[in-house]
């Protein structure tokens, strides 16, 4: 008697996570906060670094610290909301 040929088990289909209404809402709000505050902080940061390179005064360091304090907080909040939105996706 010969044994029947061994066939691999069928592949289990993995379902992709889907977005809930809360996850979409948090993602949109997070992006609306993170993108403008990140761009603004980046522009002021690059300008402050340029000022520190070309000038001998410490005004550039003050502008950089102010940009990080004022723009960094909303940037972190926006990125946090985006991270929470990705963690809220449900596996169907």
C-alpha positions in Angstrom: 0.0 0.0 0.0 1.3 3.4 -0.9 0.7 6.4 1.2 -1.4 9.2 -0.3 0.7 12.3 -1.3 1.1 14.8 1.5 -0.4 18.2 0.7 0.3 21.3 2.8 -2.6 22.6 4.8 -4.5 25.5 3.2 -3.2 28.9 4.0 -5.2 30.7 6.6 -6.4 34.0 5.2 -5.4 36.9 7.4 -7.8 39.7 7.5 -6.5 43.2 7.3 -7.3 45.5 10.2 -10.1 47.9 9.4 -10.5 51.4 10.5 -13.2 52.3 13.0 -14.9 55.7 13.1 -13.0 56.7 16.3 -9.7 55.7 14.7 -10.4 57.7 11.6 -11.4 60.7 13.7 -8.3 60.6 15.8 -6.1 60.2 12.7 -7.6 63.2 11.0 -7.4 65.4 14.1 -3.9 64.2 14.8 -2.7 65.0 11.2 -4.5 68.4 11.3 -2.5 69.2 14.4 0.9 67.6 13.6 1.4 68.7 10.0 1.0 72.5 10.5 2.8 72.6 13.8 5.6 70.5 12.5 6.0 72.6 9.4 6.0 75.8 11.5 8.4 74.4 14.0 10.7 73.2 11.2 10.7 76.6 9.5 11.5 78.5 12.6 14.1 75.8 13.7 15.9 76.0 10.3 15.9 79.8 10.5 17.2 79.7 14.0 20.0 77.3 13.1 20.9 79.5 10.1 21.0 82.5 12.4 23.3 80.7 14.8 25.6 79.7 11.9 25.8 83.2 10.4 25.6 85.4 13.5 27.7 85.6 16.6 24.7 86.6 18.8 22.8 84.0 20.9 19.5 85.1 19.4 19.3 82.1 17.2 19.5 79.7 20.2 16.6 81.6 21.9 14.5 81.4 18.8 15.2 77.7 18.5 14.3 77.0 22.1 11.1 79.1 21.7 10.1 77.2 18.5 10.7 73.9 20.2 8.7 74.9 23.3 5.8 76.5 21.4 5.6 74.2 18.4 7.0 71.0 19.9 4.1 70.5 22.3 1.3 70.5 19.7 3.6 68.4 17.4 3.9 65.7 20.1 0.2 65.8 20.8 -0.6 65.4 17.1 1.8 62.5 16.7 0.4 60.9 19.8 -3.1 61.1 18.4 -1.9 59.5 15.1 -0.3 56.7 17.1 -3.4 56.1 19.1 -5.5 56.0 15.9 -3.2 53.3 14.5 -3.5 51.2 17.7 -7.3 51.5 17.6 -7.7 49.7 14.3 -9.5 46.4 14.8 -8.7 43.0 13.3 -11.8 41.7 11.6 
